[in-house]
Amino acid sequence: MKQNKKTKKGFTLLELLVVIAIISILARILLPALEKARDNAREAMDMSNLHQLYLAVNMYCTDYHEWYPVATNMPSLDLEPGLVGINVVLKPYVPNPLVFKCPDDTGNPYSDDGESYFAKEGSSYEYNTFLCGQTESTITSRSTRMGGGVDYIPLLWDYENFFGNGRRNFVFLGGNVLDLQASEVDTEIIGGN
């Protein structure tokens, strides 16, 4: 005897709608967490870039008998004629120019053309020009007299608040990279004698 039973293939419309609803609910729950993870990864990459630049400055100082690089902050403004940007000075020590680019440096709101700092200046990071022409030992002794030590002297930092949280990443002469309010850091700490 043959049974005339129809076999059911596929899903019903109701089952498909339930699966789609569950997927959309899960997506709404997970997307903010994924976005936050992506933001944290970009900030970690920025901190990694700053640390690599710290290492490049240390190699430069080793090669040039403790002298810090002489460079300008913003070559496009030509505030210090004849000086080049820190990206040009450190080029032999940083083979990948993208190390000078913050992942969130997508455009300069103060520029007429909206160009990013990296595109315009060759770097997303500002160099502490008070270090220009100084030796490591001079800086160390001066900072010790001031009571802070090299851990409190910034070397490089983000040009802008790229991450929109009111904070910037700084790398200090001691090698530590921190996410701080710009007002918390004295970028002119070694000016004067």
N, CA and C atoms as an extended XYZ file, in Angstrom:
579
Properties=species:S:1:pos:R:3:atomname:S:1:resname:S:1:resid:I:1 pbc="F F F"
N         0.818       -1.173        0.000 N   MET     1
C         0.000        0.000        0.000 CA  MET     1
C         0.865        1.242        0.000 C   MET     1
N         0.419        2.104       -0.796 N   LYS     2
C         1.126        3.382       -0.887 CA  LYS     2
C         0.405        4.417       -0.074 C   LYS     2
N         1.222        5.162        0.728 N   GLN     3
C         0.604        6.265        1.458 CA  GLN     3
C         0.777        7.522        0.648 C   GLN     3
N        -0.236        8.263        0.586 N   ASN     4
C        -0.216        9.493       -0.195 CA  ASN     4
C         0.038       10.668        0.742 C   ASN     4
N         1.155       10.649        1.326 N   LYS     5
C         1.500       11.699        2.280 CA  LYS     5
C         2.367       12.739        1.585 C   LYS     5
N         1.982       13.977        1.675 N   LYS     6
C         2.803       15.043        1.080 CA  LYS     6
C         3.909       15.397        2.068 C   LYS     6
N         5.123       15.421        1.555 N   THR     7
C         6.222       15.844        2.413 CA  THR     7
C         6.370       17.348        2.315 C   THR     7
N         6.610       17.915        3.446 N   LYS     8
C         6.705       19.378        3.552 CA  LYS     8
C         8.143       19.788        3.267 C   LYS     8
N         8.336       20.664        2.302 N   LYS     9
C         9.672       21.154        1.981 CA  LYS     9
C         9.689       22.653        2.192 C   LYS     9
N        10.767       23.150        2.834 N   GLY    10
C        10.914       24.585        3.048 CA  GLY    10
C        10.238       25.046        4.330 C   GLY    10
N        10.182       26.375        4.457 N   PHE    11
C         9.612       26.992        5.651 CA  PHE    11
C         8.309       27.690        5.283 C   PHE    11
N         7.488       27.825        6.275 N   THR    12
C         6.269       28.597        6.045 CA  THR    12
C         6.609       30.071        6.158 C   THR    12
N         5.737       30.912        5.692 N   LEU    13
C         5.945       32.356        5.747 CA  LEU    13
C         6.081       32.824        7.194 C   LEU    13
N         5.286       32.265        8.069 N   LEU    14
C         5.345       32.649        9.482 CA  LEU    14
C         6.705       32.314       10.085 C   LEU    14
N         7.242       31.150        9.783 N   GLU    15
C         8.556       30.755       10.302 CA  GLU    15
C         9.648       31.699        9.786 C   GLU    15
N         9.572       32.058        8.528 N   LEU    16
C        10.558       32.989        7.969 CA  LEU    16
C        10.472       34.357        8.641 C   LEU    16
N         9.280       34.854        8.866 N   LEU    17
C         9.114       36.155        9.532 CA  LEU    17
C         9.650       36.138       10.957 C   LEU    17
N         9.453       35.031       11.655 N   VAL    18
C         9.976       34.907       13.029 CA  VAL    18
C        11.499       34.931       13.006 C   VAL    18
N        12.119       34.220       12.086 N   VAL    19
C        13.591       34.197       11.987 CA  VAL    19
C        14.123       35.592       11.646 C   VAL    19
N        13.468       36.278       10.714 N   ILE    20
C        13.897       37.634       10.346 CA  ILE    20
C        13.763       38.575       11.531 C   ILE    20
N        12.712       38.473       12.297 N   ALA    21
C        12.515       39.322       13.475 CA  ALA    21
C        13.599       39.068       14.519 C   ALA    21
N        13.930       37.809       14.746 N   ILE    22
C        14.980       37.472       15.719 CA  ILE    22
C        16.321       38.025       15.262 C   ILE    22
N        16.631       37.888       13.994 N   ILE    23
C        17.901       38.407       13.464 CA  ILE    23
C        17.961       39.926       13.596 C   ILE    23
N        16.881       40.608       13.311 N   SER    24
C        16.898       42.077       13.422 CA  SER    24
C        17.043       42.524       14.874 C   SER    24
N        16.439       41.805       15.809 N   ILE    25
C        16.592       42.144       17.240 CA  ILE    25
C        18.042       41.937       17.664 C   ILE    25
N        18.636       40.824       17.260 N   LEU    26
C        20.044       40.564       17.601 CA  LEU    26
C        20.961       41.618       16.981 C   LEU    26
N        20.674       42.027       15.769 N   ALA    27
C        21.496       43.050       15.112 CA  ALA    27
C        21.428       44.368       15.876 C   ALA    27
N        20.230       44.738       16.324 N   ARG    28
C        20.093       45.983       17.105 CA  ARG    28
C        20.849       45.925       18.417 C   ARG    28
N        20.926       44.765       18.993 N   ILE    29
C        21.650       44.599       20.259 CA  ILE    29
C        23.154       44.632       20.018 C   ILE    29
N        23.621       43.968       18.964 N   LEU    30
C        25.061       43.802       18.742 CA  LEU    30
C        25.736       44.977       18.042 C   LEU    30
N        25.052       45.712       17.197 N   LEU    31
C        25.700       46.777       16.427 CA  LEU    31
C        26.342       47.861       17.293 C   LEU    31
N        25.690       48.355       18.347 N   PRO    32
C        26.376       49.347       19.187 CA  PRO    32
C        27.650       48.794       19.832 C   PRO    32
N        27.615       47.552       20.240 N   ALA    33
C        28.806       46.938       20.842 CA  ALA    33
C        29.919       46.805       19.806 C   ALA    33
N        29.562       46.427       18.595 N   LEU    34
C        30.563       46.316       17.531 CA  LEU    34
C        31.137       47.680       17.173 C   LEU    34
N        30.305       48.716       17.161 N   GLU    35
C        30.771       50.075       16.870 CA  GLU    35
C        31.752       50.552       17.947 C   GLU    35
N        31.431       50.270       19.201 N   LYS    36
C        32.325       50.656       20.299 CA  LYS    36
C        33.656       49.913       20.191 C   LYS    36
N        33.599       48.639       19.849 N   ALA    37
C        34.830       47.854       19.678 CA  ALA    37
C        35.671       48.421       18.534 C   ALA    37
N        35.015       48.830       17.462 N   ARG    38
C        35.734       49.425       16.323 CA  ARG    38
C        36.401       50.738       16.731 C   ARG    38
N        35.686       51.580       17.494 N   ASP    39
C        36.261       52.837       17.977 CA  ASP    39
C        37.465       52.581       18.878 C   ASP    39
N        37.344       51.607       19.773 N   ASN    40
C        38.464       51.264       20.657 CA  ASN    40
C        39.657       50.756       19.860 C   ASN    40
N        39.399       49.996       18.807 N   ALA    41
C        40.499       49.487       17.977 CA  ALA    41
C        41.218       50.629       17.262 C   ALA    41
N        40.456       51.625       16.769 N   ARG    42
C        41.099       52.767       16.094 CA  ARG    42
C        41.937       53.573       17.089 C   ARG    42
N        41.441       53.752       18.296 N   GLU    43
C        42.219       54.500       19.289 CA  GLU    43
C        43.468       53.719       19.696 C   GLU    43
N        43.357       52.412       19.796 N   ALA    44
C        44.528       51.589       20.115 CA  ALA    44
C        45.565       51.673       18.994 C   ALA    44
N        45.101       51.725       17.747 N   MET    45
C        46.024       51.865       16.616 CA  MET    45
C        46.731       53.224       16.672 C   MET    45
N        46.001       54.257       17.052 N   ASP    46
C        46.587       55.589       17.197 CA  ASP    46
C        47.674       55.572       18.271 C   ASP    46
N        47.391       54.932       19.393 N   MET    47
C        48.379       54.839       20.476 CA  MET    47
C        49.600       54.031       20.028 C   MET    47
N        49.361       52.987       19.251 N   SER    48
C        50.463       52.183       18.727 CA  SER    48
C        51.337       53.014       17.788 C   SER    48
N        50.710       53.826       16.935 N   ASN    49
C        51.467       54.715       16.037 CA  ASN    49
C        52.344       55.661       16.841 C   ASN    49
N        51.768       56.261       17.884 N   LEU    50
C        52.546       57.189       18.711 CA  LEU    50
C        53.728       56.486       19.369 C   LEU    50
N        53.520       55.265       19.830 N   HIS    51
C        54.624       54.536       20.458 CA  HIS    51
C        55.714       54.214       19.430 C   HIS    51
N        55.322       53.854       18.210 N   GLN    52
C        56.314       53.607       17.158 CA  GLN    52
C        57.107       54.872       16.851 C   GLN    52
N        56.439       56.018       16.862 N   LEU    53
C        57.141       57.281       16.616 CA  LEU    53
C        58.083       57.616       17.771 C   LEU    53
N        57.687       57.285       18.987 N   TYR    54
C        58.577       57.450       20.149 CA  TYR    54
C        59.854       56.634       19.928 C   TYR    54
N        59.686       55.386       19.478 N   LEU    55
C        60.859       54.538       19.222 CA  LEU    55
C        61.729       55.119       18.107 C   LEU    55
N        61.083       55.685       17.084 N   ALA    56
C        61.836       56.300       15.981 CA  ALA    56
C        62.643       57.506       16.477 C   ALA    56
N        62.051       58.320       17.356 N   VAL    57
C        62.778       59.472       17.924 CA  VAL    57
C        63.952       58.983       18.758 C   VAL    57
N        63.759       57.902       19.505 N   ASN    58
C        64.869       57.356       20.293 CA  ASN    58
C        66.012       56.880       19.399 C   ASN    58
N        65.674       56.240       18.266 N   MET    59
C        66.728       55.810       17.331 CA  MET    59
C        67.436       57.030       16.744 C   MET    59
N        66.672       58.069       16.424 N   TYR    60
C        67.259       59.306       15.908 CA  TYR    60
C        68.244       59.871       16.942 C   TYR    60
N        67.802       59.953       18.190 N   CYS    61
C        68.667       60.498       19.249 CA  CYS    61
C        69.937       59.668       19.423 C   CYS    61
N        69.821       58.377       19.293 N   THR    62
C        70.995       57.515       19.385 CA  THR    62
C        71.968       57.813       18.247 C   THR    62
N        71.439       57.964       17.045 N   ASP    63
C        72.295       58.239       15.886 CA  ASP    63
C        72.906       59.633       15.925 C   ASP    63
N        72.241       60.577       16.551 N   TYR    64
C        72.705       61.968       16.566 CA  TYR    64
C        73.187       62.409       17.945 C   TYR    64
N        73.794       61.498       18.678 N   HIS    65
C        74.463       61.807       19.946 CA  HIS    65
C        73.554       62.553       20.932 C   HIS    65
N        72.359       62.007       21.149 N   GLU    66
C        71.384       62.495       22.125 CA  GLU    66
C        70.608       63.732       21.694 C   GLU    66
N        70.831       64.270       20.516 N   TRP    67
C        70.103       65.470       20.088 CA  TRP    67
C        68.714       65.098       19.589 C   TRP    67
N        67.720       65.860       20.054 N   TYR    68
C        66.354       65.665       19.560 CA  TYR    68
C        66.221       66.282       18.175 C   TYR    68
N        65.311       65.746       17.361 N   PRO    69
C        65.128       66.276       16.007 CA  PRO    69
C        64.715       67.748       16.011 C   PRO    69
N        65.201       68.469       15.032 N   VAL    70
C        64.780       69.853       14.816 CA  VAL    70
C        63.750       69.805       13.699 C   VAL    70
N        62.511       70.119       14.047 N   ALA    71
C        61.410       70.041       13.080 CA  ALA    71
C        60.345       71.064       13.441 C   ALA    71
N        59.483       71.349       12.508 N   THR    72
C        58.385       72.288       12.744 CA  THR    72
C        57.097       71.511       13.007 C   THR    72
N        56.146       72.190       13.604 N   ASN    73
C        54.846       71.563       13.876 CA  ASN    73
C        53.994       71.417       12.636 C   ASN    73
N        53.788       72.519       11.935 N   MET    74
C        52.903       72.524       10.776 CA  MET    74
C        53.636       73.107        9.583 C   MET    74
N        54.284       72.255        8.787 N   PRO    75
C        55.073       72.751        7.657 CA  PRO    75
C        54.272       73.622        6.686 C   PRO    75
N        52.975       73.378        6.545 N   SER    76
C        52.180       74.141        5.576 CA  SER    76
C        52.057       75.610        5.948 C   SER    76
N        52.173       75.928        7.239 N   LEU    77
C        52.070       77.326        7.669 CA  LEU    77
C        53.390       78.077        7.525 C   LEU    77
N        54.496       77.347        7.394 N   ASP    78
C        55.824       77.933        7.241 CA  ASP    78
C        56.119       78.951        8.350 C   ASP    78
N        55.760       78.563        9.590 N   LEU    79
C        56.016       79.429       10.736 CA  LEU    79
C        57.504       79.504       11.063 C   LEU    79
N        58.202       78.443       10.756 N   GLU    80
C        59.631       78.378       11.009 CA  GLU    80
C        60.317       78.053        9.677 C   GLU    80
N        60.586       79.089        8.859 N   PRO    81
C        61.151       78.846        7.519 CA  PRO    81
C        62.417       77.991        7.573 C   PRO    81
N        62.500       77.089        6.641 N   GLY    82
C        63.677       76.227        6.554 CA  GLY    82
C        63.535       74.926        7.315 C   GLY    82
N        62.569       74.832        8.207 N   LEU    83
C        62.391       73.590        8.962 CA  LEU    83
C        61.364       72.709        8.258 C   LEU    83
N        61.581       71.416        8.341 N   VAL    84
C        60.655       70.451        7.759 CA  VAL    84
C        59.848       69.792        8.875 C   VAL    84
N        58.831       69.049        8.500 N   GLY    85
C        58.001       68.357        9.478 CA  GLY    85
C        58.718       67.171       10.092 C   GLY    85
N        58.214       66.732       11.224 N   ILE    86
C        58.816       65.592       11.922 CA  ILE    86
C        58.757       64.329       11.061 C   ILE    86
N        57.759       64.230       10.191 N   ASN    87
C        57.656       63.066        9.306 CA  ASN    87
C        58.833       62.989        8.331 C   ASN    87
N        59.345       64.127        7.910 N   VAL    88
C        60.486       64.154        6.988 CA  VAL    88
C        61.767       63.786        7.740 C   VAL    88
N        61.918       64.331        8.941 N   VAL    89
C        63.122       64.064        9.742 CA  VAL    89
C        63.211       62.584       10.121 C   VAL    89
N        62.070       61.988       10.451 N   LEU    90
C        62.073       60.594       10.915 CA  LEU    90
C        61.885       59.565        9.798 C   LEU    90
N        61.838       60.012        8.559 N   LYS    91
C        61.587       59.099        7.441 CA  LYS    91
C        62.530       57.893        7.415 C   LYS    91
N        63.840       58.066        7.685 N   PRO    92
C        64.719       56.889        7.680 CA  PRO    92
C        64.393       55.866        8.778 C   PRO    92
N        63.690       56.304        9.813 N   TYR    93
C        63.392       55.430       10.949 CA  TYR    93
C        61.974       54.871       10.904 C   TYR    93
N        61.152       55.403       10.030 N   VAL    94
C        59.754       54.975        9.913 CA  VAL    94
C        59.495       54.617        8.449 C   VAL    94
N        59.674       53.355        8.093 N   PRO    95
C        59.532       52.983        6.684 CA  PRO    95
C        58.119       53.137        6.130 C   PRO    95
N        57.113       53.032        6.977 N   ASN    96
C        55.730       53.146        6.519 CA  ASN    96
C        55.185       54.528        6.887 C   ASN    96
N        54.924       55.412        5.918 N   PRO    97
C        54.447       56.752        6.246 CA  PRO    97
C        53.079       56.772        6.927 C   PRO    97
N        52.319       55.671        6.828 N   LEU    98
C        51.008       55.636        7.476 CA  LEU    98
C        51.098       55.581        9.004 C   LEU    98
N        52.299       55.346        9.524 N   VAL    99
C        52.487       55.407       10.977 CA  VAL    99
C        52.223       56.838       11.469 C   VAL    99
N        52.398       57.815       10.594 N   PHE   100
C        52.154       59.210       10.954 CA  PHE   100
C        50.678       59.594       10.832 C   PHE   100
N        49.819       58.641       10.499 N   LYS   101
C        48.401       58.952       10.296 CA  LYS   101
C        47.538       58.351       11.394 C   LYS   101
N        46.778       59.201       12.058 N   CYS   102
C        45.786       58.744       13.020 CA  CYS   102
C        44.619       58.153       12.223 C   CYS   102
N        44.085       57.005       12.625 N   PRO   103
C        42.991       56.400       11.869 CA  PRO   103
C        41.740       57.282       11.779 C   PRO   103
N        41.562       58.196       12.703 N   ASP   104
C        40.383       59.073       12.678 CA  ASP   104
C        40.680       60.460       12.115 C   ASP   104
N        41.849       60.664       11.556 N   ASP   105
C        42.179       61.943       10.919 CA  ASP   105
C        41.596       61.932        9.509 C   ASP   105
N        40.323       62.276        9.433 N   THR   106
C        39.637       62.203        8.144 CA  THR   106
C        39.407       63.565        7.511 C   THR   106
N        39.566       64.629        8.261 N   GLY   107
C        39.367       65.958        7.699 CA  GLY   107
C        39.597       67.028        8.751 C   GLY   107
N        40.159       68.142        8.334 N   ASN   108
C        40.454       69.245        9.234 CA  ASN   108
C        39.320       70.273        9.149 C   ASN   108
N        38.559       70.450       10.223 N   PRO   109
C        37.445       71.396       10.166 CA  PRO   109
C        37.893       72.852       10.020 C   PRO   109
N        39.153       73.142       10.304 N   TYR   110
C        39.654       74.518       10.227 CA  TYR   110
C        40.293       74.833        8.879 C   TYR   110
N        40.391       73.833        8.029 N   SER   111
C        41.007       74.015        6.720 CA  SER   111
C        39.935       74.411        5.703 C   SER   111
N        40.290       75.292        4.792 N   ASP   112
C        39.347       75.717        3.759 CA  ASP   112
C        38.899       74.551        2.878 C   ASP   112
N        39.814       73.635        2.620 N   ASP   113
C        39.486       72.525        1.730 CA  ASP   113
C        39.060       71.258        2.481 C   ASP   113
N        39.077       71.295        3.818 N   GLY   114
C        38.663       70.138        4.609 CA  GLY   114
C        39.634       68.980        4.565 C   GLY   114
N        40.839       69.237        4.055 N   GLU   115
C        41.860       68.206        3.940 CA  GLU   115
C        42.285       67.728        5.328 C   GLU   115
N        42.616       66.454        5.461 N   SER   116
C        43.070       65.925        6.744 CA  SER   116
C        44.447       66.489        7.080 C   SER   116
N        44.791       66.458        8.370 N   TYR   117
C        46.122       66.909        8.786 CA  TYR   117
C        47.196       66.060        8.100 C   TYR   117
N        46.953       64.749        8.020 N   PHE   118
C        47.934       63.874        7.404 CA  PHE   118
C        48.171       64.256        5.940 C   PHE   118
N        47.094       64.546        5.212 N   ALA   119
C        47.225       64.917        3.804 CA  ALA   119
C        47.945       66.248        3.650 C   ALA   119
N        47.679       67.181        4.557 N   LYS   120
C        48.245       68.528        4.431 CA  LYS   120
C        49.641       68.649        5.051 C   LYS   120
N        49.833       68.055        6.225 N   GLU   121
C        51.085       68.224        6.974 CA  GLU   121
C        52.023       67.026        6.875 C   GLU   121
N        51.502       65.884        6.425 N   GLY   122
C        52.315       64.676        6.383 CA  GLY   122
C        52.289       63.910        7.690 C   GLY   122
N        51.537       64.430        8.672 N   SER   123
C        51.443       63.780        9.976 CA  SER   123
C        50.162       64.216       10.673 C   SER   123
N        49.582       63.308       11.423 N   SER   124
C        48.416       63.635       12.250 CA  SER   124
C        48.847       64.050       13.650 C   SER   124
N        50.157       64.063       13.877 N   TYR   125
C        50.682       64.289       15.216 CA  TYR   125
C        51.529       65.556       15.297 C   TYR   125
N        51.389       66.232       16.403 N   GLU   126
C        52.140       67.454       16.654 CA  GLU   126
C        53.397       67.101       17.453 C   GLU   126
N        54.501       67.687       17.051 N   TYR   127
C        55.795       67.448       17.708 CA  TYR   127
C        56.061       68.569       18.700 C   TYR   127
N        56.617       68.228       19.847 N   ASN   128
C        56.954       69.223       20.859 CA  ASN   128
C        58.208       69.978       20.409 C   ASN   128
N        58.008       71.143       19.813 N   THR   129
C        59.140       71.897       19.250 CA  THR   129
C        60.061       72.471       20.323 C   THR   129
N        59.661       72.412       21.584 N   PHE   130
C        60.571       72.835       22.643 CA  PHE   130
C        61.730       71.861       22.808 C   PHE   130
N        61.607       70.688       22.212 N   LEU   131
C        62.691       69.705       22.262 CA  LEU   131
C        63.745       69.972       21.189 C   LEU   131
N        63.405       70.761       20.180 N   CYS   132
C        64.317       71.022       19.060 CA  CYS   132
C        65.672       71.535       19.543 C   CYS   132
N        66.723       70.880       19.081 N   GLY   133
C        68.069       71.342       19.402 CA  GLY   133
C        68.491       71.088       20.838 C   GLY   133
N        67.743       70.304       21.567 N   GLN   134
C        68.089       69.965       22.950 CA  GLN   134
C        68.687       68.556       22.972 C   GLN   134
N        69.459       68.273       23.986 N   THR   135
C        69.970       66.915       24.154 CA  THR   135
C        69.135       66.191       25.197 C   THR   135
N        69.177       64.872       25.137 N   GLU   136
C        68.426       64.079       26.112 CA  GLU   136
C        68.878       64.389       27.535 C   GLU   136
N        70.180       64.547       27.744 N   SER   137
C        70.677       64.809       29.101 CA  SER   137
C        70.227       66.183       29.605 C   SER   137
N        70.186       67.185       28.719 N   THR   138
C        69.703       68.517       29.113 CA  THR   138
C        68.240       68.446       29.528 C   THR   138
N        67.449       67.766       28.740 N   ILE   139
C        66.022       67.632       29.043 CA  ILE   139
C        65.828       66.870       30.345 C   ILE   139
N        66.564       65.786       30.525 N   THR   140
C        66.434       64.979       31.738 CA  THR   140
C        66.788       65.785       32.970 C   THR   140
N        67.914       66.525       32.925 N   SER   141
C        68.305       67.303       34.104 CA  SER   141
C        67.324       68.442       34.365 C   SER   141
N        66.831       69.089       33.309 N   ARG   142
C        65.879       70.179       33.474 CA  ARG   142
C        64.557       69.662       34.056 C   ARG   142
N        64.093       68.527       33.566 N   SER   143
C        62.827       67.992       34.055 CA  SER   143
C        62.954       67.489       35.484 C   SER   143
N        64.131       66.985       35.854 N   THR   144
C        64.350       66.537       37.221 CA  THR   144
C        64.349       67.726       38.173 C   THR   144
N        64.962       68.838       37.759 N   ARG   145
C        64.957       70.054       38.586 CA  ARG   145
C        63.538       70.569       38.789 C   ARG   145
N        62.686       70.370       37.771 N   MET   146
C        61.309       70.851       37.856 CA  MET   146
C        60.435       69.880       38.649 C   MET   146
N        60.983       68.723       38.990 N   GLY   147
C        60.259       67.784       39.832 CA  GLY   147
C        59.379       66.789       39.102 C   GLY   147
N        59.389       66.771       37.783 N   GLY   148
C        58.500       65.864       37.074 CA  GLY   148
C        59.180       64.659       36.480 C   GLY   148
N        60.327       64.852       35.916 N   GLY   149
C        60.987       63.770       35.201 CA  GLY   149
C        60.461       63.675       33.784 C   GLY   149
N        61.111       62.842       32.991 N   VAL   150
C        60.763       62.748       31.574 CA  VAL   150
C        59.384       62.151       31.328 C   VAL   150
N        58.828       61.472       32.325 N   ASP   151
C        57.504       60.881       32.146 CA  ASP   151
C        56.412       61.936       31.979 C   ASP   151
N        56.723       63.181       32.285 N   TYR   152
C        55.726       64.244       32.196 CA  TYR   152
C        55.966       65.208       31.039 C   TYR   152
N        56.949       64.930       30.218 N   ILE   153
C        57.238       65.797       29.078 CA  ILE   153
C        56.680       65.147       27.812 C   ILE   153
N        55.708       65.787       27.177 N   PRO   154
C        55.134       65.194       25.961 CA  PRO   154
C        56.099       65.290       24.783 C   PRO   154
N        56.111       64.254       23.975 N   LEU   155
C        56.935       64.224       22.777 CA  LEU   155
C        56.080       64.513       21.544 C   LEU   155
N        55.016       63.767       21.381 N   LEU   156
C        54.090       63.914       20.248 CA  LEU   156
C        52.666       63.716       20.754 C   LEU   156
N        51.704       64.324       20.047 N   TRP   157
C        50.302       64.149       20.408 CA  TRP   157
C        49.434       64.419       19.190 C   TRP   157
N        48.173       64.007       19.284 N   ASP   158
C        47.215       64.229       18.199 CA  ASP   158
C        47.034       65.725       17.966 C   ASP   158
N        47.012       66.146       16.689 N   TYR   159
C        46.754       67.549       16.370 CA  TYR   159
C        45.408       68.002       16.913 C   TYR   159
N        44.429       67.137       16.787 N   GLU   160
C        43.054       67.480       17.156 CA  GLU   160
C        42.469       66.395       18.037 C   GLU   160
N        41.299       66.676       18.525 N   ASN   161
C        40.506       65.708       19.261 CA  ASN   161
C        39.836       64.802       18.228 C   ASN   161
N        40.600       63.888       17.645 N   PHE   162
C        40.109       63.070       16.542 CA  PHE   162
C        38.995       62.116       16.944 C   PHE   162
N        38.970       61.704       18.197 N   PHE   163
C        38.019       60.679       18.616 CA  PHE   163
C        36.730       61.255       19.186 C   PHE   163
N        36.613       62.585       19.225 N   GLY   164
C        35.376       63.224       19.629 CA  GLY   164
C        35.015       63.093       21.087 C   GLY   164
N        35.959       62.707       21.918 N   ASN   165
C        35.662       62.545       23.332 CA  ASN   165
C        36.300       63.637       24.195 C   ASN   165
N        36.781       64.705       23.546 N   GLY   166
C        37.409       65.800       24.285 CA  GLY   166
C        38.819       65.489       24.748 C   GLY   166
N        39.363       64.374       24.287 N   ARG   167
C        40.679       63.943       24.732 CA  ARG   167
C        41.586       63.711       23.519 C   ARG   167
N        42.882       63.673       23.800 N   ARG   168
C        43.881       63.387       22.759 CA  ARG   168
C        44.843       62.339       23.299 C   ARG   168
N        45.498       61.649       22.394 N   ASN   169
C        46.539       60.703       22.784 CA  ASN   169
C        47.875       61.428       22.786 C   ASN   169
N        48.667       61.195       23.819 N   PHE   170
C        49.998       61.788       23.992 CA  PHE   170
C        51.002       60.667       24.207 C   PHE   170
N        52.210       60.832       23.646 N   VAL   171
C        53.321       59.962       24.007 CA  VAL   171
C        54.350       60.863       24.690 C   VAL   171
N        54.863       60.391       25.822 N   PHE   172
C        55.798       61.173       26.628 CA  PHE   172
C        57.215       60.654       26.438 C   PHE   172
N        58.177       61.443       26.867 N   LEU   173
C        59.584       61.070       26.683 CA  LEU   173
C        59.942       59.770       27.385 C   LEU   173
N        59.201       59.417       28.406 N   GLY   174
C        59.438       58.151       29.095 CA  GLY   174
C        58.882       56.950       28.337 C   GLY   174
N        58.139       57.197       27.244 N   GLY   175
C        57.609       56.122       26.420 CA  GLY   175
C        56.162       55.769       26.701 C   GLY   175
N        55.591       56.345       27.750 N   ASN   176
C        54.201       56.018       28.045 CA  ASN   176
C        53.260       56.785       27.124 C   ASN   176
N        52.210       56.123       26.670 N   VAL   177
C        51.203       56.715       25.793 CA  VAL   177
C        49.903       56.784       26.591 C   VAL   177
N        49.351       57.986       26.686 N   LEU   178
C        48.140       58.179       27.488 CA  LEU   178
C        47.089       58.948       26.714 C   LEU   178
N        45.854       58.683       27.052 N   ASP   179
C        44.688       59.384       26.513 CA  ASP   179
C        44.283       60.420       27.559 C   ASP   179
N        44.545       61.717       27.284 N   LEU   180
C        44.326       62.772       28.281 CA  LEU   180
C        43.607       63.970       27.676 C   LEU   180
N        43.031       64.785       28.545 N   GLN   181
C        42.541       66.101       28.130 CA  GLN   181
C        43.778       66.937       27.804 C   GLN   181
N        43.705       67.722       26.750 N   ALA   182
C        44.854       68.555       26.373 CA  ALA   182
C        45.216       69.509       27.513 C   ALA   182
N        44.230       69.949       28.270 N   SER   183
C        44.497       70.896       29.362 CA  SER   183
C        45.256       70.227       30.523 C   SER   183
N        45.279       68.890       30.561 N   GLU   184
C        45.991       68.185       31.615 CA  GLU   184
C        47.489       68.116       31.362 C   GLU   184
N        47.920       68.461       30.154 N   VAL   185
C        49.321       68.309       29.763 CA  VAL   185
C        49.909       69.676       29.469 C   VAL   185
N        51.057       69.937       30.060 N   ASP   186
C        51.772       71.190       29.792 CA  ASP   186
C        52.733       70.936       28.645 C   ASP   186
N        52.323       71.325       27.434 N   THR   187
C        53.157       71.087       26.252 CA  THR   187
C        54.352       72.017       26.207 C   THR   187
N        54.386       73.019       27.044 N   GLU   188
C        55.513       73.936       27.079 CA  GLU   188
C        56.343       73.736       28.339 C   GLU   188
N        56.345       72.522       28.851 N   ILE   189
C        56.962       72.241       30.143 CA  ILE   189
C        58.470       72.493       30.152 C   ILE   189
N        59.128       72.410       29.015 N   ILE   190
C        60.579       72.563       29.054 CA  ILE   190
C        61.037       73.883       28.446 C   ILE   190
N        60.111       74.763       28.159 N   GLY   191
C        60.520       76.064       27.643 CA  GLY   191
C        61.297       76.842       28.702 C   GLY   191
N        62.253       77.601       28.304 N   GLY   192
C        63.056       78.378       29.258 CA  GLY   192
C        64.182       77.553       29.827 C   GLY   192
N        64.876       78.098       30.818 N   ASN   193
C        66.022       77.379       31.413 CA  ASN   193
C        65.740       76.909       32.793 C   ASN   193
